[in-house]
Amino acid sequence: MPTVLPFTPDLSDTMPYHWEMFQLMRHHTYAGFRFFSLENMRAAKSRVQSLPPYKGRVFVTSEKPWGFRGYCARIYSVRCIKPCGRIETLNRFDTRYDAHCFAKWFADKNFVRLGNESVRLDVFSNDV
């Protein structure tokens, strides 16, 4: 009897594995998008994690929202890059720790590294 895996790789959602954040940023910029442009980063007072992206795709940014009374706490966003280069926001958190815990968990559940590629896992039920 063949064994059924709890997931299968979705090869249609495959992209190069980004070992460092600069590679992910370059992939996004070469696709023609401007999320990481200096103007956008300054306007949002945004920072990007210095750690390598989780599973080559998922990363954390922090933004300082506009405040009416000066000081506002940073907001931490978990984001994911798509093969086309677009950035998708997955969730927002009040603490850096929570954001990185969620990013690691999400990446482990949804992506796998196959060679030098990052592949999305296609999770399905075993009720067949």
C-alpha positions as CSV (number, residue, x, y, z in Angstrom):
1,M,0.0,0.0,0.0
2,P,1.5,3.4,-1.0
3,T,2.1,5.9,1.7
4,V,0.2,9.2,1.4
5,L,2.1,12.2,2.4
6,P,0.2,15.0,4.3
7,F,1.4,17.4,1.7
8,T,2.6,17.6,-1.9
9,P,4.8,20.4,-3.3
10,D,3.0,22.8,-5.6
11,L,5.5,23.2,-8.4
12,S,3.5,26.1,-10.0
13,D,4.5,28.2,-7.0
14,T,8.2,27.7,-7.1
15,M,10.8,30.5,-7.0
16,P,14.6,30.8,-6.3
17,Y,15.5,30.3,-2.6
18,H,16.6,33.6,-1.0
19,W,19.4,32.9,1.4
20,E,19.8,36.6,2.4
21,M,17.4,39.5,2.6
22,F,19.2,41.4,-0.1
23,Q,18.4,38.6,-2.6
24,L,14.7,38.8,-1.8
25,M,14.8,42.6,-2.1
26,R,16.6,42.4,-5.4
27,H,14.0,39.8,-6.7
28,H,11.2,42.2,-5.8
29,T,12.9,45.3,-7.3
30,Y,13.9,43.5,-10.6
31,A,10.2,42.5,-11.0
32,G,9.4,46.2,-11.2
33,F,8.0,46.8,-7.7
34,R,8.9,49.5,-5.2
35,F,8.1,48.2,-1.7
36,F,11.8,48.4,-0.7
37,S,12.5,51.8,-2.4
38,L,14.2,54.3,-0.2
39,E,11.3,56.7,-0.5
40,N,8.8,54.1,0.6
41,M,11.0,52.9,3.5
42,R,11.5,56.5,4.7
43,A,7.8,57.5,4.4
44,A,6.7,54.5,6.5
45,K,9.7,54.7,8.9
46,S,10.1,51.1,7.9
47,R,12.8,48.6,8.9
48,V,13.5,45.1,7.5
49,Q,14.8,42.1,9.4
50,S,18.5,41.5,9.2
51,L,18.0,37.7,9.6
52,P,17.7,35.5,6.4
53,P,14.1,35.1,5.2
54,Y,12.3,32.1,6.7
55,K,12.2,29.3,4.1
56,G,13.5,31.9,1.6
57,R,10.3,33.8,1.4
58,V,8.8,35.0,4.7
59,F,10.2,38.0,6.6
60,V,9.3,40.7,9.2
61,T,9.2,44.4,8.8
62,S,8.5,47.1,11.4
63,E,6.8,50.4,10.7
64,K,6.2,53.4,12.9
65,P,2.7,54.7,12.2
66,W,1.9,58.4,12.1
67,G,1.0,59.6,15.6
68,F,-1.0,62.6,16.6
69,R,1.0,63.1,19.8
70,G,4.6,62.3,18.7
71,Y,5.6,58.9,20.0
72,C,3.9,55.8,18.6
73,A,5.1,52.2,19.2
74,R,6.3,50.2,16.2
75,I,4.1,47.7,14.5
76,Y,5.6,44.5,13.3
77,S,4.3,43.0,10.0
78,V,4.9,39.4,8.7
79,R,5.2,39.5,5.0
80,C,5.8,37.0,2.2
81,I,7.1,37.4,-1.3
82,K,5.3,35.7,-4.2
83,P,7.1,34.3,-7.3
84,C,6.0,37.3,-9.4
85,G,7.8,39.6,-6.9
86,R,4.7,41.0,-5.1
87,I,4.9,41.4,-1.3
88,E,1.9,40.0,0.6
89,T,1.2,41.1,4.2
90,L,0.2,38.0,6.3
91,N,-0.4,39.5,9.8
92,R,0.6,42.3,12.1
93,F,1.8,42.1,15.7
94,D,2.6,44.5,18.6
95,T,5.9,42.8,19.5
96,R,8.9,41.7,17.5
97,Y,9.0,38.3,19.2
98,D,5.5,37.4,18.3
99,A,6.0,38.5,14.7
100,H,9.1,36.3,14.3
101,C,7.5,33.3,16.0
102,F,4.5,33.6,13.6
103,A,6.8,34.0,10.6
104,K,8.8,30.9,11.4
105,W,5.7,28.9,12.1
106,F,4.0,30.1,8.8
107,A,7.1,29.4,6.8
108,D,7.5,25.9,8.2
109,K,3.9,25.0,7.5
110,N,3.7,26.4,4.0
111,F,7.1,26.2,2.3
112,V,10.0,23.8,1.8
113,R,13.4,24.2,0.3
114,L,14.1,21.8,-2.6
115,G,17.7,22.3,-3.8
116,N,18.0,26.0,-4.5
117,E,14.3,26.6,-4.8
118,S,11.5,27.6,-2.4
119,V,8.3,25.6,-3.0
120,R,4.9,26.1,-1.5
121,L,3.4,23.1,0.1
122,D,-0.1,22.1,-1.1
123,V,-1.7,20.8,2.1
124,F,-4.7,18.5,1.6
125,S,-6.8,16.3,3.8
126,N,-6.4,12.5,4.0
127,D,-10.1,11.8,4.0
128,V,-9.9,10.2,0.5
